[in-house]
Amino acid sequence: MGEAEHRHLVRIQGLRHGGGPLRTEFDHGLSLFGTAGVLGDRPKLFGEIRRLRTGVSEKVLAENLRHLESSGVVHREIPPRVEYSLTPLGEDLNLALRPLEHWGDRNRTRLLAPTP
């Protein structure tokens, strides 16, 4: 599921959490998980990740990777080139998110339908 589809998936009308929109928190979480998700099969260079994360700016992608690294989900390997890969914790997270991805795939048409 691409970034644009994720944004449509979270068009939840009227949800509020602690006075602020829940949507913003959910969008941020999906962006982080989407970034972690592209690392599932093998380590990747930043440029490869950027090409796979269409719709995400370079700045946001760098922030996501830093956040995921500080959370222990992503490992950053430096010299001779910077590569990113999932840690065992990140691999476990990837497995946990697969049911959510499958749910989104099954319900995509209903979720993306215009609201009346």
Rosetta blueprint (number, residue, H / E / L):
1 M L
2 G L
3 E H
4 A H
5 E H
6 H H
7 R H
8 H H
9 L H
10 V L
11 R L
12 I L
13 Q L
14 G L
15 L L
16 R E
17 H E
18 G L
19 G L
20 G E
21 P E
22 L H
23 R H
24 T H
25 E H
26 F H
27 D H
28 H H
29 G H
30 L H
31 S H
32 L H
33 F H
34 G H
35 T H
36 A H
37 G H
38 V L
39 L L
40 G L
41 D L
42 R L
43 P L
44 K E
45 L E
46 F H
47 G H
48 E H
49 I H
50 R H
51 R H
52 L H
53 R L
54 T L
55 G L
56 V L
57 S L
58 E H
59 K H
60 V H
61 L H
62 A H
63 E H
64 N H
65 L H
66 R H
67 H H
68 L H
69 E H
70 S H
71 S L
72 G L
73 V L
74 V E
75 H E
76 R E
77 E E
78 I L
79 P L
80 P L
81 R L
82 V L
83 E E
84 Y E
85 S E
86 L E
87 T L
88 P H
89 L H
90 G H
91 E H
92 D H
93 L H
94 N H
95 L H
96 A H
97 L H
98 R H
99 P H
100 L H
101 E H
102 H H
103 W H
104 G H
105 D H
106 R H
107 N H
108 R H
109 T H
110 R H
111 L H
112 L H
113 A L
114 P L
115 T L
116 P L
